[in-house]
Amino acid sequence: MLEVHHLPGPLLVELASEFVSAIREDRLVNGKSLELLPVILTALATKKEVLTCGKGDLNGEEYKRQLIDSLCSVR
């Protein structure tokens, strides 16, 4: 398994954002790739540094919460 906990915060933000976009736009053709999303979100939550993302500067836990809220609002 990819050791995502070693990846820098900004790269985790980019990966997580791509997953959320793919889910929202129904672009995932392989459900197997979804197994990586919780691993990325967990690694992201451990990042204490301030991460710049679409809605301002957040720490990893805050950004994880924002992504989950975004996924839950998909209709």
C-alpha positions in Angstrom: 0.0 0.0 0.0 1.2 3.5 -0.7 2.7 5.1 2.4 0.7 8.3 2.1 1.5 9.4 5.7 5.0 10.3 4.3 3.6 12.6 1.7 3.7 16.4 2.3 0.5 18.1 3.3 0.0 20.1 0.1 0.3 16.9 -2.0 -2.3 15.2 0.3 -4.6 18.2 -0.2 -4.3 17.8 -4.0 -4.9 14.0 -3.9 -7.9 14.3 -1.6 -9.4 17.1 -3.8 -9.0 15.0 -6.9 -10.7 12.0 -5.3 -13.6 14.2 -4.1 -14.0 15.8 -7.6 -13.9 12.4 -9.3 -16.6 11.1 -6.9 -18.8 14.2 -7.3 -18.5 14.0 -11.1 -19.0 10.2 -11.2 -15.6 9.7 -13.0 -14.4 6.8 -10.9 -14.6 3.6 -13.0 -12.8 1.4 -10.5 -14.2 1.1 -7.0 -10.8 -0.4 -5.9 -9.3 3.1 -6.0 -11.8 4.2 -3.4 -9.9 2.1 -0.8 -7.1 4.7 -0.9 -9.4 7.6 0.0 -9.8 6.8 3.8 -6.0 6.3 4.0 -5.4 9.8 2.4 -8.0 11.4 4.7 -6.4 9.8 7.8 -2.9 11.0 6.8 -4.3 14.4 6.0 -5.9 14.7 9.5 -2.5 14.1 11.1 -1.0 17.2 9.4 -0.8 20.0 11.9 0.7 22.6 9.5 -1.5 25.2 7.9 -2.6 24.0 4.4 -3.8 26.3 1.7 -6.8 25.0 0.0 -9.8 26.4 -1.9 -11.6 27.8 1.1 -8.6 29.4 2.8 -6.0 28.1 5.2 -6.9 25.1 7.3 -5.1 22.4 9.3 -5.4 18.8 8.1 -8.2 17.9 10.4 -10.3 20.9 9.4 -9.7 20.2 5.7 -10.6 16.5 6.2 -13.9 17.6 7.7 -14.6 20.0 4.8 -14.0 17.2 2.3 -16.3 14.8 4.1 -19.0 17.5 4.3 -18.6 18.1 0.6 -19.0 14.4 -0.1 -22.0 14.1 2.1 -23.7 17.0 0.2 -23.5 15.1 -3.2 -26.9 14.4 -4.6 
